[in-house]
Amino acid sequence: MIRGDFRRAFSMVTAIVVIFIMATISALVLGVSNRTVHATTAQYQQEQAKLLARSYTELAMLYIINYDRDFNQNCIDKIEADFGDPNNLYHIDMNIHYIGNSGLIPNCPANITQSWMVLNPLGFDSAISVVVDVYVTYSNLDDPLKRDITFHRRTIQKL
């Protein structure tokens, strides 16, 4: 009878060890899965911000080209927009700076210094360029404090 008790005891210890090993492996798999989900979410948000920056840069250029500067007596220098639902909102700020000969675009604060003309004798002052700075701000969905992340894209475009 004593031999049977040892066998049952050994089987019980073996079952407990196997359950412990399976629980440990399950916890590790769950942790890796959780990190993968967080990384995928962060990558999605970053790619979305990049695409929004590119799209809104093109939108800013359309606004600049089609803006009636003579009627409004000024130029566009800032555009703001929001994209997305309230739970996953992207805020877009666009700052527009004009570079070149201010006489080519009336009513615009185009800036050019004499040093630009000296450094570029090919006639940089004969054209107007636009510097569009796009800032896309969004909240990190996986951060418990919901801190903001800002993606910046700068584009120089000739008018």
C-alpha positions, -999 to +999 in steps of 0.1 A: +000+000+000+028+023+007+041+020-029+007+032-043+008+063-021+042+072-034+030+068-070+000+090-064+022+116-046+047+116-074+019+120-100+005+149-080+039+167-078+044+161-116+010+176-123+018+207-102+051+212-120+035+208-154+008+233-145+034+258-132+054+255-164+023+260-186+012+290-165+047+306-169+047+300-206+012+314-209+022+345-190+052+351-213+031+347-244+005+371-230+032+397-223+047+394-257+013+397-273+006+428-252+038+445-263+031+436-299-003+453-297+012+484-282+039+486-308+014+481-336-008+509-322+021+533-320+033+525-355-003+530-368-006+564-352+028+575-364+021+564-400-013+582-398+005+614-386+030+611-415+002+607-441-018+636-426+013+658-427+019+650-463-018+655-473-022+688-454+010+701-470-006+696-503-038+712-490-018+742-478-003+746-512-037+745-528-049+772-504-019+794-511-023+791-549-060+798-549-061+824-522-072+859-534-044+881-520-057+912-537-092+910-523-081+900-488-050+923-487-029+896-470-015+861-474-022+829-456+003+824-428-014+798-405-039+770-410-053+748-383-074+716-386-086+686-367-089+651-380-104+620-365-130+611-339-128+625-303-111+594-290-083+594-316-080+631-326-052+645-347-046+683-345-028+698-374-011+732-373+005+746-405+028+776-404+035+792-438+065+814-445+072+832-478+108+836-490+118+857-519+112+890-536+083+906-518+075+927-550+065+895-568+036+888-544+019+920-532+005+921-497+026+892-485+053+893-459+080+877-481+115+881-466+148+882-484+180+897-472+209+910-492+231+880-481+207+856-499+212+875-532+250+876-527+251+839-519+228+829-548+237+850-579+214+828-600+184+849-592+168+835-561+152+869-557+133+864-590+110+837-575+089+832-545+092+800-524+070+788-496+081+770-464+053+750-450+058+736-414+032+710-406+028+699-370+006+669-363-002+664-326-019+633-313-024+615-279-006+582-274-034+557-269-013+533-248+000+559-224-020+561-192-012+598-189-023+604-226+007+625-233+008+642-267+032+632-295+040+658-323+052+649-358+068+677-378+072+679-415+089+709-433+084+714-470+099+740-493+079+746-524+084+771-552+054+791-563 
